[in-house]
Amino acid sequence: MLKAASRAIRARNQAARKLARVREDNKRMRIKEAIGVRTQIQRIARADQKQSRREAKEDRVLGPLAPRRAMTSAEADEMSVVAGERARALPIRKEKRIKYWNIVAGDRVVVLAGADRHRIGVVKSVDKATATLTVQGINMVGLSFSLARGEG
C-alpha cells in the first residue's frame, strides 16, 4: 500500500512538473509571437516613413513638375506624413509598465538622451500605456526647402 501511495504521489508531482513546463513553453511562445508582431509593425512603419520621405524629397526637387500624389484634401493633408497610428509608440504590457508616475503635465523636465540631450522643456502630455512623454519644444523637426532651379 505504501509503495502504491508513493508511486501515485511521484506520478502526480511529475504531471505537475510537466504541466508547468508546458505552460512556460506556451508563455515563451506567446511572448515570441508578440515580439515578432511588434517588430513587423515597426518594420512596416519604417518602410512607410522612408517611402514618404523619398516622395517628399522628389516633390521638392521637381517643384511644379512633381506628380500629383494626393487626390483629395484629406489625402493632401496626409501626404508625406506617416499615419498617426503607425507613428505612435506601441503599448507596453501591464506587468512591465511603471506603476507610480512622478511626472505630470506641466512639470519641467530635462532630456537625458537623444539629440536634445540636456535641454529643459515642459511636459505637455503623459501616456502611461506606452511610457512616453510629450515635451514642448523638444524633438522638433525643421524643414528646409531648396529652391528649384530657375527660381529667384
Secondary structure as UniProt FT lines:
FT   HELIX           2..62
FT   HELIX           63..65
FT   HELIX           73..78
FT   TURN            79..80
FT   HELIX           84..87
FT   HELIX           94..96
FT   TURN            105..106
FT   STRAND          108..110
FT   TURN            115..118
FT   STRAND          120..127
FT   TURN            128..131
FT   STRAND          132..135
FT   TURN            136..137
FT   TURN            149..150
//
